[in-house]
């Protein structure tokens, strides 16, 4: 089959290289840092979204109940309230579109447009 000495040397060399990789590699550390940062940003984003929705609901309640707003027709109040509640979803779409367009233009200038799968 094969020389047992070569197989043993192969396995010991693999263990040695794996130990070096584990000892000196920063890939795992970077992954932990990026994951933690991503989780923190997701939490902050969720918190700010909930805060915005509460402020929008509060504004809508004041908008409907304030005496000076009785001159505005009810359907206009409803449209404004729906727009305020849905505004973050439109802004996210617009931000994503603008970001993608800028990345595409940057890659077009540098000449690596077709290297990415999302184009």
N, C-alpha and C positions, 0 to 999 in steps of 0.2 A: 504494500500500500504506500507507505511513505516512511521516511526515516523519522522515528520518534523524537530524535534530538532537534530536527528542523521544526517539527510541530511545537515542541516545547519552547524553542527559541522564538518562534513566531508569536505564541501566546504571551510570553514574557515581554516581548517587545511591544505588543499591543497594550498590555497592562501599563508598561512604563510610559508610553505615549498618552494613554488615557489619563494617567496620573498627572502628567505635565499639563495636559489640556485642562483638567479640572483645577489644577493649582494656579495656573497663570491666565486662564481665559476670563475675559470680562463680559462675555456674552450673557451669562446667567444674571450677572449683576445688572447689566443694562436692561434686560427683560424685566427684572423685578422693579427697577426704577421707572421704566416706561409704563408698566402695568399700574403701579401705584399712582403715578401722575395722571394717567387716563381715568382711573377710578375717582380721583379727587376732582378732576374737571367735570366728569359726568355728574357727580354729586352737586357741585356748584351750579352747573347748568340746570339741573332739575330744581334746585332751590330757587334760582332766579326765575325760572319759568312759573313756578307756583306763586312766587311773590308778584310777578307781573299779572297773572290771572286774578289774584285777589285784589290788586289795585284796580284792574279793569272792571271787575264786578262792583267794587266800591264806587267807582266813578259812574257806572251805569245806574246804580241805585240812587245816587245823588242826582244824576241827570234826569231820572224819571220822576223823582219826588220834589225836586227844587221848584219853588213857585215861579221863577222866571222862565222855566222850560215848558210851561203850559202852552206857550204860543207855538211851539214846534209840534208838528203832527206826529201821531204815535208811530206810524210806519217809518218815518225818518229816524225816530229814536231807536227803533228795533234794528234798522239797518246799521246805524252807527255802533250800537252795542255788539252786534254780530261781527262787524268789521274789527272792533277793538279786541274781541275775544279770539278771533282767527288771525290777527296780524302776525304773531310770532311764526305761524306756519308758512305764511307768504314770505316773510323775511328770510327764513331758513332756506327756502327754495331759491330765492333771489341770490343770497350769499353763495350757495353752492354753485349756481349757474355762473356767477361772475368769477368765482375762484377757478372753476374748470376752464373758463374761457382764458383767464390770465395764464394758467399753467400751460394750456395749449399754445398760446402765443409765445410764451417763453421757450417752450420746446421747439416751436417752429423756427424761432430765431437761432437757437443753438443747433438745430438740425437733427434732433433725436425724436421727432414727432412719432415715428412709427415703431419706436421701441416699446411703447406702453400699450397694454392690451385694452385700456378703457377708451381709446380714441376710435 
